[in-house]
Amino acid sequence: MSGPTSILSGRNGWKRWRTVGLNLAGASALLFALTFLPPDNSLADVQKSGVLRVCVPESMPPLVTNETSAPGYDLAMLDLIAKDLGVRLAINRNAAIGADFNPRNWRLTRAQCQIIAGGVVDNAATRGFLELLPTGLKTGWAVASANDMLSQGGGVLGVFPGPTALDRLALSRYLRAKNIRVLSASSVSHLEEMLKSGEVDGIISDRLTLSAMDLQDVEIEWVSETELGVFDLAFGLWKGDATLLRAVRKSEENLVQTGLAEMLARQYDTDMDAKTGP
């Protein structure tokens, strides 16, 4: 006759096997359900149409310009990637890109483009709905002034947010804590005019915007406080477009390995400091 111990052992064994069986059944059901998901035709669709569509801001030197002979670092890279894929690059300029630090508010759709470029910042807001491929460049808030204003505090700074998706609220809190008065600039040229006229003691924008300006007798330095951060710039692709993502990543890696990416960085005067951060 079986004792209480053997009966309990048998019951426990049955519970363990039942748990294993339920887990296997759940995994099988999940795999079966995945067979009903639509196939990823993202790369095939691009190849079939012969066009790789990209959304970019109206202008963001040195990443995006309106010059045919020198379209900007991002567009030059994407043109080479498109040629590697055997298609042509179609550019959709959208003024909404960069108008808000949350890229969800740019209201872009798959119908408009397969890739978003020209100041896409690798941060939590962007990663929430895009797959990101770093371009090798970095950005973040930077200051240009004749003296070390940020460590001293006080004074007046001209600020132009630029078209990158940097957190403007965080910058505003940081400058208030430093007792720095802010004057908003309506454009890059306005920002430059404010500095040259002496209306402000220095200017702040994203690093690449300042680097593209003709500034003299001032130094450009990162605003390197932890709360503001320095971020990778990236190409953004829609989540789920795995085949296109792999193809674009492979083409981009080839550009880096052959030295073409570095050549483009030099061509557009994207210096090493702006690429490596503070």
Buried (B, 14 or more C-beta within 10 A) or exposed (E): EEEEEEEEEEEEEEEEEEEEEEEEEEEEEEEEEEEEEEEBEBBEBBBEEEBBBBBBBBBBBBBBBEEEEBBBBBBBBBBBBBEBBEBEBBBEBBEBBBEBBEBEEBEBEEEBBBBBBBBBBBBEBBBEEBBBBBBBBBBBBBBBBEEEBBEEEEBBBBBBBBBBBBBBEBBEEBBEEBEBEBBEBEEBEEBBEBBEEEEBBBBBBBBBBBBBBEBEEBEBBBBBBEEBBBBBBBBBBBEBBEBBBEBBBEBBEBBEEEEBBBEBBEEBEBEEBBBEBE
